[in-house]
Structure formats: structure tokens, C-alpha cells
Amino acid sequence: MRKVRLSRGLTQEVLAEQLGVTPRYLAGIERGERNLTLDSVDALAKQLGIETQSLLLVS
């Protein structure tokens, strides 16, 4: 996910604000420390401009 975020030119702070979460929470997602609901994964994929399935396959 970090690669996709960076390829879009987004900082953790900007993406976190767009998602309505804290930058610390987003960092936890990127490190794989947070479990997400499918709705959260879908919202994240939308903000990154990719299909949800693609986000699930990104390592």
C-alpha cells in the first residue's frame, strides 16, 4: 500500500486526512499492524484510485 500511496504523491498525513483517520493509524495499516474491515479496504482503495482487489494483492 505504501508504494501505491507514494506513487500517487500522497503523504501519510494527507491520505489519513482524506480517509478521516490519524496518520498514526494509517502508518499502522501500512506496517500491517491493523486489521481492516472490507469497507475500510474499499474506502482506502477508492482514495488511492485503484480497485479494491488490486489493493488486496499489493505487497
Phi, psi and omega in degrees: 000323180301318180299317180295315180301313181294324179295337178270359179073027182257138171274164176299322182297315182293312180296320178300317178298317180297327181273346181078030177234170179277153176302326179296318178296315179298320178298321177296323176297313182296328180275357180078020180269349182245140173265133183249149171283163177297326177297320179293319178297319179297315179296319179295315179299319179299315180296328180275351178074033178230165178286147182305317181301321180296321179294322180293335182268350180287133177241000000 
